[in-house]
Amino acid sequence: MDTIEFEPTSYHVKKSADGPCLSIENFNLWYGESQALYDCNMEIQKGQVTALIGPSGCGKSTLLRCLNRMNDLVDGLRIDGRITVDGFDIYGKGVDVIALRKRMGMVFQKPNPFAMSIYDNITYPLRVDGVTKKSILDETVERALQQAALWKEVKDRLQESALGLSGGQQQRLCIARAVASDPEVLLMDEPCSALDPIATARIEELIEELKGTYSIVMVTHSMAQAARVSDNTAFMYLGRLIEFGDTETIFTNPKKSRTNDYVTGRFG
Amino acid sequence: MTSLNEQMPPASGAAGAAGVAAKDAVKRRRVRRFSADLSAAGEPALWGFGGALALGIILIAGFLMMVLYNGATTFWPKPIDRIELSDGSVIAGVERRGTIFRPDLPRLDPEIRAEVEANDGFAYRTLYQTANFDLYGDDFQWVADFETESVSQPDDFYYFERQTWGVFVGRIAGMQIAGQSMDYDPTVFAREQRAARARFNEIRQIERNEIGRLNHLIERERLNQRRALLRQGEEAAAPEIAASQERIAELQAEFQVLQARVNEIRALDQSYRVTLEEVGGRSIEPEISQIVRFFPANTIGFTDKLGIYFSRWWEFVSTEPREANTQGGVLPAIFGTVAMTLLMVVFVAPFGVITALYLREYAKQGRITSIVRISVNNLAGVPSIVYGVFGLGFFAYTMGGTIDQLFYPESLPNPTFGKGGILWASLTLALLTVPVVIVATEEALAAVPRSMREGSLACGASKWQTIRYVVLPKALPGIMTGMILAMARGAGEVAPLMLVGVVKLAPALPIDGFYPFIHLDRSFMHLGFHIFDVGFQSRNSEAGKPMVFVTTLLLLSLIVAMNATAIIVRNRLKRKYATGQF
């Protein structure tokens, strides 16, 4: 039984500058009888932003949610192929899903802060991990909030309910919560779809700042957003990964005609 | 609605091309037909729904008003009427209620008969509480209007509430203070009555607390002897039994001292008496200590009436019943109801919530879980008496019987847990109300958004941590709502309790000063059963009737109070978890 040995989340810092941190190999996925992903192959580079684009129902969210095994909650799910983190198969036998998720922060489509104080929201990943030392928690809250560019706005009301924040602030709080355990990869599932343009711009700035520290995989509906913030872009269609490459190539000189049709707005 | 439809044709006409007149006409006709169709507009249905709601509200409001009015007025002091009847006799009593009836015509005087016949054979009669049960053998008397010669309200009539024999209505003819006969003097009598009541309460206090404690200790020694005998055999236990006998002898000496003191007070009490004379001239001479409360019903002022009103309420909620529950208070019943309900919540809350958690969060959703779910829902519809039978058979006889054999063999054949008791009653009610809690909890859990759970899981929380820190706090107000519903149902349930532990008159409360302080094996009194017993099972249901309303009012207020408390707690929790700590 090969268990992935993760270092304690609060201490691991060593992140080499380049090379793939996540690779998806011949990945297929079925929801019951219907196949949702066909034979996907992709490598996600360390410290870069990778965008997944494609029309609705093409499987980009499904693929994203496979990366931290959130799809385990779905009944009747079946997979085939490999997803590896630093060479370990995350769907392999004996994998500690909880440890995996601690390595992969996730931000959802709609802001989902818990009904707790701002402070408790951010320390949640640490507290479920058993960290109780006040100094570590305080330090983490400040670092995470600063990384999420929220520190200045909320530093005086950390003990107030997180539900009192605006939508954009809540989403940044969720980003702060995702980076609190200092993960390696940030998974973002359409992080701006519930936000107005100004809040969206702030989140995009934030993504710009966070890359380098974290490898970011984001699903987006907006091609403009993908073009603005991502280094690499994957275009998916009907469960297949049509094309994957650096963003500039995908948007200006795609190899496949279908990609060209989509990015130029001919369909989708 | 109609006006909107009427506006439509011109609007559509303006929008449509002016040249297409025929098409326009067709459109206009269709719109007009629609607006004319009453059933399509749904108006009659609306009236029906509104009417049904109004009817329901009127019925409930009417019921509550009736209980409130009758309950609130019962303790108000009423005047005493002195009625001279046409046959020459005289009665005195408090008017209770009036009704029309059909007198037995052939037995009436020709003159009265003509009058009654003119009235279609009906006459009016009034029920008087003549009281004085010890002299008359009845508390009430019907008096027809045509028998009544005159009605007056003499100033010297008093209303006495007595410790035994119920109410006495009549005059005070004289009194005997410390053996000395003397004329009635209101100040002296009022003072002596208070002193006599103090003596009475002292006797009670000694008998109940001190002698009660001795009895308890003696009984324990006796049980210890039996236990030693059962466990060690006759010879081995002999020294222990001898020591125990010695202790019993000591206790009995103590008992003798107390008994002597009680007898002394009783002897003193005998020399303080009052002579009461009923309207017909017969008199009785009870001890003054027998008079619980007295007042000159026809001359008493408003302030004094108010005082009596509140003192009666206080007596009602703070003392024990007397006179077969038709007089006195209901404190043991209030205590029993609250204790049983709270105990039920203690059982039902964890059981229901854990079951629902498993069913909703852990069990694989499929055919078996839906069968379980349907069964749980159906359990809520089982008649409560069935639960009572189950509770008696399973809890009291089977479980209780086994407990008795294992832990209380010394008191057999007297059962300890092997009979109805507050523990078995609250377990039975917990079983009865657990479906309500399960259903409410399941709904509350299902209402927690998936995004919350995913957010928690994505943070690296385990499933249990997610449930514990995110799902349960979010679902807690909904769970509390289920608990409140269960509590309301449980507190008002009577039928199953009659089988598993409720009694007409409990000798002791389930909680007292004797080790182990909480006696879950004891039977208890319950307000719901009290209503049934006082109103419909007592020797004199007319006397108990006002108590039915007062007790109903009290039970309703108690349930409202318990629910209000639970709702306040729920709202507090809601606020607390909105800002939430671990």
Interface residues (C-beta under 8 A of the other chain):
Chain A: T9 N68 M70 L73 D75 I98 A99 R101 K102 M104 G105 M106 F108 K110 N112 P113 F114 A115 M116 S117 D120 Y124 P125 R127 V128 D129 Q159 E160 S161 L163 C174 R177 A178 S181
Chain B: Q365 P449 S451 M452 R453 E454 G455 S456 L457 A458 C459 G460 A461 S462 Q465 Y469 V470 P473 K474 Y577 A578 T579 G580 Q581 F582
